[in-house]
Amino acid sequence: MSELTAADEATRAELLAVEERRRRALIDGDLAALDELFEDSLVHIHAPGLVHDKAHLLEHVAARRAYLDMWRGELNIRVSGDVAIVVGELTNRMRAPGGGERTLGGPVTQVLHRGDDGQWRYVSFQMTPHGDEVWGKLPSEQDAAAQDAAQEEPS
């Protein structure tokens, strides 16, 4: 595999459109669209650690209709040939199993592959929910956060 580089604007736009199709299909429960968007080899790891292959994920979406809305933060999109890695924040607003709603957010890593037909499809997805940050920030991260805060203060 060649070196990963930041996606050019055209590739970034393609991948953002694929992500929007995934978002819309999950909210709508559009299994045909999801079937097109996921490669047969998909590994999907939900926030609580539940691992699904493509068939089980489609069954999960059909049976639970959990997704009410979702939105993304800034995305880091890198490519190498026909493989793209997308990393960034995701927030899901979902139906709760016992009724009501819940909102869950955290960083997500997605891997997509461009097939022979030129279409990008998901091969891997993993969400890590925000939780306890037991270690805290590294000294370099604390310094960067302090510098960012100082730049945001009005003069």
Secondary structure, DSSP 8 states (H G I E B T S, - for coil): ----EE--HHHHHHHHHHHHHHHHHHHHT-HHHHHHHEEEEEEEE-TTS-EEEHHHHHHHHHHH--EEEEEEEEEEEEEETTEEEEEEEEEEEEE-TTSSEEEEEEEEEEEEEE-TTS-EEEEEEEE------SS---HHHHHHHHHHHHHHS--
